[in-house]
Amino acid sequence: MSGMILRFVSADEWPALASQFSDLTFEQTLAYAVPAAARIGGKALFVKIEEDGRLLAAACVRIRALPVLKRGIAWIASGPLTQRRDASPTNDVALKRILVALREQFVLRDRYILRLRLPGIAFIDPERFAQVAMAAGFSATTRGTSYHSLAVDLHKTADQLEGALDRKWRTNLRFAAKQGLSLDRGNTPAMRARFIALFNAVQSAKGFQIDITPEFHFAIAGPGYDLTILIATQDGQDLAGIVIATVGNSVIYLFGATAEAGREKCAGYFLTWEGITSSLGRGLDWYDMGGIDPTANPDVYRFKKRLNGKHFLANPVEARGSGPVFALVASLERLRDRVRQR
């Protein structure tokens, strides 16, 4: 690839580099990526891809190597970043060249299985991406999670957004507005404790489990990864809470919990609308609703769908080389999965 160069950069350089991309999400921030990699016994590496001296893409790569082999999995979550703020959207030719550069480095040179999932807010059509990825030597995989969500356009006014709401959603929002709910906002230790109490109570009642907890996010939030907690109250009782994060040019809904008394008053509508409208006028682009699953969680899917935002889907792909090292890494990964299931 004439003129195409992949360079490793330091962690100190990463925040300024990543901030140049409009498709930056929390998974590619320094604050999140380093502890997320350490959590699985890995490390975070940072790269940029240039062509003839012009920045094309950048990625935080989480590396997890097997102790003896010194090889393993390279995972790019919500990356690579390809949408420069000061440039036109990346076309298919450039995207293919970016993927080829990553494959050449991490698969052919470093001998890792490379997996990646694009940022959803890049809004790249999944079928189009699948074709580009295949041409670059990647294939679809079930070893990484897809990200299906919708995003609310923050360039609109509150009136425009309300007018676009599904009638049922708008009716519930207006009902919530008549309930005399109060709002607390912040990210203090006291606010975190109140949200965790709400979240744990709802989690216990519904019997669900999550992989990465609110406590993990609270512990790592910092510059470039700004968390805000919103809690709806009435008569001194916490009825519902949400946690949202501002990263780059977007806001993402991370966690939510609504007590039974809060559901009766549509407190979730009250908080969601407050999160969205408080993000307007801040020079941001999107409010990501944090994922949808029509099959596994149809109620939450309907709630978010009725906001009538822009849908997007990002599927994972992987590239691997031939030879015993790649086969062994894949076999050990399957063995680990079977042990976990037992």
N, C-alpha and C positions, 0 to 999 in steps of 0.2 A: 504493500500500500504506500505508494510514493507520497511523501509529505505528511503521513499520519504517524503520530508519536504518542505513546502512552508513557506518562511519567508518574512516579510515586511522589506524593507530597506529605508533609508532616501534619500531625494533628493540629498544630498551631496555625497552619495555613488554611485548614479546611473550612472554618466558619466563613471567612471572607470569600473563599472560592465558591462554596455552596450557595451563598446568598445571591450570586449572579444568575441563579436559575429560578424561574417562576414555578417549576414543578417540584420544588423542594418540599418534602414532608418530614414529619418528626423522626421517622425511621432512618433518615439520612443526616440527622443533626449529630454534631459531636457529643452533645449532652446525652443523647439516647444511645447512639451506636456503640460507644465504648463499653458502657455497663451491660448492654444487651449481648455483646460478644463475650464479655467476661462471664456472664451468667451461664453460658453453655460451655465454658472452658476454652474459649477461643480468644481471638484478638481482632482488632479493627485496623484495616489498612485503607489508605486513601489514595485515589488516582485521579488524574485528569488526562483527557485525550485532546490533543491539538492537531491541527492540520495547517501546515505552512504558517505556524506561529499563531493561529487563531484558535481560541478555546471552543471546542465542540461539545464536550460532555465531561461529566465528573461522576465519581461513584465512591461510596464507602463500602468496602467489601469485608464481610465478617468471615474470618478464616478459622476453621476448626480442623486441626490435624490429629491424626491418630498417633499415639506416643512413639510406637516403634517405626511405623512407615514414614512418619514426618509428612504425610499426605492425607487428604481428607476432602472436606467440602468447602467450597467458597460460595458464599451466599450474598447476593445484592438485594436487599429488601427495599422496595420502592425506588429502584434505580435501574440503570444509570439515569442521572439527571441529563436531559437533553434540550430543554426549552430555555434558551438564553433569554433574559429579559429584553435585551437590546437587539435581538435578531429574529428573523422569521422562523416559524415552526419548522422543526427538523423534518426533512423529507425522507422518503423510503431509502434512497441511495445513501444518504448520510447515516441514517439509523443502522443500516446493514454494516457499514464500515466501522461504526462504533462497536457493534456487537462482535465483529470479526476481531477488532483490536483487543477486546476483553478476552475473547476465546483464545487468541494466540498467546496472551500473557499467562492467564491462569490455568488453562488446560494444556496447551502444547508446551509451554516453557516450565511452568511450576508444577504441572501434573496434578491438578485438583479437578474434581467434578465441580463445574460451575453452574450455579442456579441463579436465576434472577426473575424479578417481577417488576415491571415498570410502575412508576407512580401513577395512581389512578387519575389524578388531576392533570396529567398530560393529555388526557382524553384521546388517546390513540386507539382506533378501532381494533378490537381483539382479533378479528379475522385478518385484518391487514397486518397486524404485528406478527401473528403466527406465520404468515407467509414470508415476511422479512426475516424472522428468526430462523426459519427453516433454511432459507437461502444462505444464512450466515453460519450454519452448522449446528443449530440448536433444534431441540424437539420438545414437544409438550411433556409435562411431567406431573405426577400426582404427589411428588415429594415436597412440594411447596404449596402454600395456600393461595387460592385466588382471592382477589379483593373486589367485591361488588358493592357499590355504594351509589349515592346520589349527592350532588352538591348544589347549593343554593347560590345564585349569582348575586354577589354583593355590590354590583354596580347599579342595582335598581333601588328605588325608594321603598320605604316601608309600605306605602299605599299600593305600589305596584306588586309587591310580594304578597300582600294580603289579598289583593284582587285575583292573584293566580292560584290561591289555595283551593283545594277541593272543598266543596260546600260543607261536608261533614266536619272537616278539620277547622274551618272557619267558625262553624257553630260552636264547637267545643272550646275554641279559643275565646270566643265572646262569653261563653258560660263561665270560664275560668276568671275572666276579667271582673265578673260580678261577685266573686267569692270573698273579696277582701283579703287576698293573700299578700303577704309582705315578702320582700326579697332581701337576702343577705348575700353579699358578694365579697370575694377575697381569696387569699391563699395562705392564711395564717395557720399555725399549728392547731388552733382551736377549730377553724373551719375544716381542716383536714379530718380532725377527729370526729366532727359531727357528720361529715359525709361518709366516713368509713363505718360509723355506727349504723347509718341508714342503709348503706350498701350491704353490710354483713347481715342485717335483719332481713332484707329482701332476698339475699342469696340463700339464707337458711330456709326461708319460707318456700322458695321456689325450687330449691335443691339443685341449683346449677353450680358449675365450677368453671373457673377461668385460669388460663395459663399465666398471664402477667397481670398482677393485681394493681389496684390504685396506689398502694403503698410503694410499689416499685417506681411508678411515675413520680409520685410526690418526692421521693428521695433524690431523684436525678434532675428534676426541673431546674433550669437555670438560663443563662443568656442564650438566646436563640431558640429556647423551648419554654415558652411562658404559659403557665397553667393558671386558669381561673376557675374557682368553684362558685356555683350559684345554688342557693338553697331557698326553697319556698317555705315560709312559716305561717302559722296562724295561732294566736293565743299561746305563744311560747313553745309550740310544738313544731318540730321539723317534719314537713310533709313529703318533700321530694328534693333531690339534689342532682346536679349534673356537673361534670368536669369537662372543660373545653381547653384546647391548646392553640395558641397562636404561633405559627411557624412560617417564616418567609411571608408569602403573599396569601396565606389561607388560614382558616380556622378549622379545627376538627373536633367533633364531639367524641370524647373518649369513653366516658362512663356515665351511667344514669341509674338512679334508684328512686322509686316512688312507693311510699307506704300505702296501705289500703285506704287510709283516710285521705291521702293525697289523690288517689285515683278517683275517688268520689267527687273531688273538686276540680278534676282535670288539671292538676298541678303540673303534670308533664308538658302539657301544651303551653302553659304559662311560662315555664322555664325555657323550653325550646325556642319560643318566640322571642323571649328576652335575650337569649344567646345570639340569635340571628340578628335582631334589630340593633343590639349594642355593638355588633361588628360592622354595621353600615357606616360609611363616612370615614373609615380609617385607612383608606387607600388599599384595601385588600380585595382579592378577586373572588374567593370561594369560601363557603361554609360547608365543609364535608360532614355529612350526617353519620359517619363512622361505621359504615357497613350495613348491608341488608342481606337477609337470607330468606327468600320467599317460602322455602320448603321447611327448614328447621324452626323458623320463628316468624310465622305468618302475621301475627298480631303487630309486632314491631315493624315488619315490612310494610303493612298497610299504613301504620302511623307515619312512617317516613315518606312513603310513596305519595301520600296525599299532600305533601308540601309542593309537589310538582316541580322538583328540581331536575337537574340534568343527570341522567344515569351514566355510569361508566363501569367497565369491567376490565380488570387486569389479571391475566393468567400467568402462572409461572412456566418457565422453560428451562431446559438444562442442556449443557454440552459436556461430553466426556470423550476421552481418547480411548484408543485400543491398548490392550496389554494387561498383564496380571495385576498391576497396581490399581487400576480403575475397577476391575472385576472384584478385587478383594475389598476395596472400600465399599462398593455397593453391597456385597455379601454381608459384611459386618454391620452395615446400616440395617439391612433386613433382619439380621439376628437380634439387634438391639430392639427393634420394633416388636418382635415376637416376645422377647423377655418382658417388655413393658406391658404388653397385653395380658400376660399371665399374672 
